[in-house]
Amino acid sequence: MSTIQEISQKNDAINYCVLIPTYNNHKTLKRVIDGVLKYTNHIIIVNDGSTDTTKAILSNYPDLEQIHLEQNKGKGNALQLGLKKAEDLGFEYALSIDSDGQHYPDDIPLFIEELKNSSNKNIVLIGARNLNAEGMPRKNSFANKFSNFWYWAETGHELQDTQSGFRLYPVKEVNKIKFLSTKFEFEVEVMVKASWRGILVKNIPIRVLYDPLERVSHYRPFKDFVRISAINTWLLIIAIVYIKPRDLYREFKQKGFKRFFKEDLIGSNDSTLKKSLSIALGTFIGISPFWGFHSILSVVVAAFLKLNKTISFAFSNVSFPIFIPFIIYGSLKMGGLVLASKKTFEFDQIDSNFDVKAHLIQYVVGSFVLAIGMAILFGLIGYVMLSLKSKTQVKHG
């Protein structure tokens, strides 16, 4: 079995520090610090305005980097200060550990070993606790499942534990992110925004200790739940309105139409009917008069109807700028037929100065009629082509 010294030498191969935010945890603080010192003396402690004997305890560790705040400003603020200090000191990674004694410093090598073995060094590692272990409060298990759901909804990725405070951060990448949170909800915001920036967020199993006689939790059930729910709601709105359409656009642009057609349209495991309905949906939304919201709607509605979001998004781009005059002209013609309007238009009238507002009702009505017609047409063509392709693959398979 490796000695503490051997483990420490292995850990030194990674340029990291340990960040300990603390607030009124005098019962467990010394034990946590001494446990971390077995593995590294690169420690940053942020005393978040403690009013107990924390200052006296920390006075026994003059060689460790310390930040003392006069007033309590929240765990998120303490972590951000610690991460900035870590970057100033030249560390590439910061491993945060709570000072309430629930984490085992002896699990530090697990994070370092995982980082060393990972091909992707741009990574956030979150310790996954066994929330079904004996002595674990049931409310923690429920809260974590609730948080896990929010994370999946906001990023599309799944995690086993999203509330653990035992984490490893890539310092420079995280410090580039702008945050709104200063309290417990920061740990939600940081992992969601890290995922949005392409940083890998991953769980690794750790142990956990819950001793009700010595552990002091500063989590306020009502206030902090409201704050966490508020930040999750805001992040979900951003994910729906901007992040998901952005990611799909980037993917589509990177692949190009030929590769998209081969991988997402032909190669998708979805049924021919589901793909065809996704084509129809995207086409309908792309032609409909929801200018500026086509991408968002195509993703949201496809998700709601459980259709293929990528295909729907791609076909919503039928309203490319070069096609807009044709769509407006076709909509006005259709609107005129439906409303029996005597207003007639020639195609050369549809230029950049054309005033759609003056013929708004005719345009909107015609737009929906055209959208329905083109959606049916594109959907049927897609169904026929995909069916033929499927039969050909089966025949040659």
N, C-alpha and C positions, 0 to 999 in steps of 0.2 A: 504493500500500500504506500502511496506517495506521502512523504512528510510534508508538513506545512511549508518548510523552506523550499522544497522542490515545486510545490504548487505555486508558491509566490513567484519563483523564477519563471515558470511558464506564463503566469499572468502578466509579468512585466514585458512580455513580447507584444502585448497590446497596450497602446497608449491611452490608458483610461484612468478615471478617478471615480471615487464613490461620493455621491451627493446625499447628505442626510439633512432633510428639513425637519425641524423639531419645534414643538410648541407644548409646553407643560407636560413633558414626558420624563420627569426626573427619576421615576422608578425604574425605567428601562433603558434610559439613554446611555449610561456608562457601559452596560452590558453590550449594547449594539455597537458602540464605538470600539470597545476592546475586541469584539468579534471580528469587525472589519479590519482592524490593525493586524490580524493574523495573515492577511492577504495583501494588504497595501497600506502605505502611510500617505498615499495621495487621496486625502479626504477633504471635502468642503462641507462645512456644517453651517446651516443657515438657522440661526435662532430667531424664530418668527415672533418676537415680542413676548417671550415667556415671562410669567410672573412667579414661577416657583423657584427652585434652586438650580435651574439649568445653567445660569451664568457661573455659579460656583463650581459646578461639575466641569464645565468647559475650561475653566481656569487651570485645570490639571492637565490640559492638552495644548500647551502654548505653541507647539510646533505644527499644529494642524491649522489649515486655512479656515477662518471663521468670519461669518457675517452676522452682525447683531442688529436687529431692528428694534426700535423703541416701542413700536406698537404692532399688534398682530394684524397682518394684512392678507393672510390666507395662504394655503399650501401652494396654490398655483403661482402666486407672486414669488414665494420662496424658491420654488423650482426654477422659475425663469431667471431669478437673480443668480442662482447656483450655476445654471447652464451658461450664462454669460461670463461668469467668473471662470468657469472651466475652459471656455474658449480663450479668454484673456491669458490663462496660464498655459495654453498650448496643448490641451488635451483633445483627443479626437472623439472620445466616447465618455459619457458620464453614466454611471450606474446608480440610480436612486434607490434608496432603501428607507422604509418608514422607521421612525424611532420609537414606536410603541411596542416593539418586541415581538410582533407577529411573524416577522421574517427571520430566517436563519442566515446569518452571514456566511455560514459554511456552504451555502448554495451559490456564492459568488463565482466559483470556478465553472459552474454549469453555464453561466452566461458567457464567460470568456471562451470556453471550449466551443460553444455553439457559434460564436462570432468567428472564431478561427477556422471552423470547418465550413462556414457558409461561403458560397461562391459570390453572394451578394453582400458586400460590406456596408451598403447603404440600408441599414436595417434597424428597426425598433423591436427589441425583445421584451415581452411582457410575461412575468412569472405567472403561471397558471396554478392556482391553488386547488386542492381537492376540497371542494365545497360540500361534499357529502361525508367528510370525515366526522368522527365523533367529536362532539363539543362545538361544532360550527353552528352559529346562530342561523335559524331557518330564514330570517329576513335577509341575510347576506346572500343566500342562494337565490331567492326570488329577485332581489335587486340586481344581481349579476346577470341573470337570464334576461331581465328587462333591458339592461344596458347592452347585452350582446345583440338583442334584436335591433335596437337603435343603430348600433354600429353596422350591422348587416344592411339595414335599410339605407344608410348614408354612404356606404362604400361598395356594397355588393360582395364583401368578403366576410367570412365567418371566423370568430374567435371563441375560445372556450372560456376565457376570463378576461374581461375588459376593465375590471375595477381594481386589480392588484396594483399596489404602489411600488413593487419591486420590479424595476425596469431598466433597460439599457437604451440610451439615446445616442444617435450620431450628432455630436454637438453642433457643428457648423450648419448642417442641414436644418436642424430644428430651430436654431437661432435665426434662420432666414424667414421663418413663418411669423406672421402677425397674429396675435391672440387677443381675444376679448375677455377671457376668463382670468380671474385672480385667485379663485378658491378651489374647492374640490373638483368643480366641473372642468378645470384646466386639463385634467388627465383624460377626459373624454375628448375635448377639443384637439389636443395635441396628436392623439393617435388617428383621429379622423382626417385632420388636415395633412398629417404625414402621409397617410395612404393616398390622399388626393394628389400629392406631389410625386407619387411614384415610389415612395419609400416603402420597403417591405415591412409589414407589421406581423409579428409572429409570436405565438405562445411557446413557452417551454415549461415543463412541469417543475414545481418547487414544493417544498414543505411549508406548513403554516402552523403557528402556535397561537391558540386563543386561551389566555389565562385571565378570567374575569376579575381576579383579585389584584392584578398589577397593570393590566392594559387599560389605558385611558383613550377613549375615542372622542374626537371633537366634531364628529359628523352630527349635524343637526337635522333630524329626520324630515321636518317639514320644510325649513328654509332651503336646505341644500338639495332636497328632492325637487323643489320648485325651480331652483337655479339650473340644476342638471337637465330638467325637462325643457326649460326655456332654451338652453344652448342646443339641445338635441333637435328641438323644433326648428330653430334657425338653421342648423346645419343640414337638416333634411330638405328645407326649402331651397337652399343653395345647391344641394345635390341634384334636385329635380330640375331646377330652373337653369343651372349652368354646368355643373360638373359632368353629369351623365351625357347631355348633348355634346359637350366639349370632347369627352373621351371617344364617343362614337364617331364624331367628325374626324378626330385625329386618326382613329383606326381606319376609317374609310379612305381618308386622304393618303395615308401611308400605304395601304394595300393597293389602291387603284381599282378601277372597275373590274378589270379582268380577274385579278386575284380575289376580289370580293365576290364576284360571280361564282368562282370556282369553290372557294372555301365556305362562305356564309350562305350563299343561295343554293348551290348544288350540294356542298359537303355537309350542311347542317343536318343534324339528326331529327329535326322536326318533320312532321308529316307533310306531304305535298299540299294538303288542304290548308294546314296552318301557315305554310310559307305563302301560299296564294292569297290567303286572307290578310297576311301581313303586307304583301305588295299592294293589295287593294286599299288597306287602311292608310298606308303611307302616301299613296297617290291621292286619295280623297283629301287628306289633310294638306298635302302640298299645293293642291289647286284651290282649296277653300279660302275664303277671304280673311284668314287669321294671320295676316302679314306680321312677321317678327316673332311669331310664336309657333311656327311650323315644327321646328326641331324639338322644342319642349313637348308640344302636344303629341307628336309621333311617339316619343319615348314613354310618356306618362300613360297615354291611352293604350298603347301596346302592352305595357306592364299590367294595367288594370284588366285588360281582356285576355291576358296570358298568351299573347302572340309574340312573335320574334321581334324584339326591339331593334336589333341591328338592321334587319331588312326593312322594317317600317321607317326607320330613320333615313335609310339610304333613298328610298323612293319618295320620301317627303321633299327631297331636294329636286323634284321634278320642276319646281318653281325657280330654276336657275335664272339669273338676270336675263340671259339671252332668250328665255322662253316667256318672260313676263308679258311682253306686248301681245303674244299669241293667246295667252291665258286671259288677259283683259278683253281682247277682241272677241274671243269665243264666249266669254261670260256675258258680255253685252249683247251678243247675238242671241244667246240662249235666253237671257232675261227678256229680251224683246219679244221672242216667240211666246214665252210663258205668259207675259203680261199683256200681250197683244199691243205692244207699244209701236207707235208710228215713227219713233226716232230711229234713224238708220245711221250706221257708221261704216266708214271705209277703213281698211287696215292702216293706210298711211296716215290716218288721223291719230293713231295710238302712238304717240311719241312721248318724250320726257316731259312735255308741257301739258299733256292731256289731263283734264280735271275730272278724276273719277268721282269726286264728291258731288258734282253736279248731276250725276246719273247713278247715285249710290244705290237706290232701291233696285233698279234694273240690274246693276252690276252684282249686288249681293245675291239676289235671287238666281240670276244666271250662273253665278260662280258655284253655288251649291248644286245646281242641276248639272253643270259641266263636271263638277267634282264627282258626283255620283256616277255619271255615265262613264267617265274615264277610269274610275275605280273598278267598275264592273268589267270594263274592257281589259285593263291591265291585269286584273285578277284572273280573268278567264284565259288570257294569253299565257300568263305565268303558270296556271294550272296545267294547260295543255303541254307547254314546253317541259315543265318539270316532270309530268307524267311520262312523256316520251323518253326523257333522259333516264328516268328511273327504270323503265322497261328495257332500255338499251343496256344499262349497267347490269340488270339481272340476267339478260341474255348472254352478255359477254362474261359474266361472273361465273 
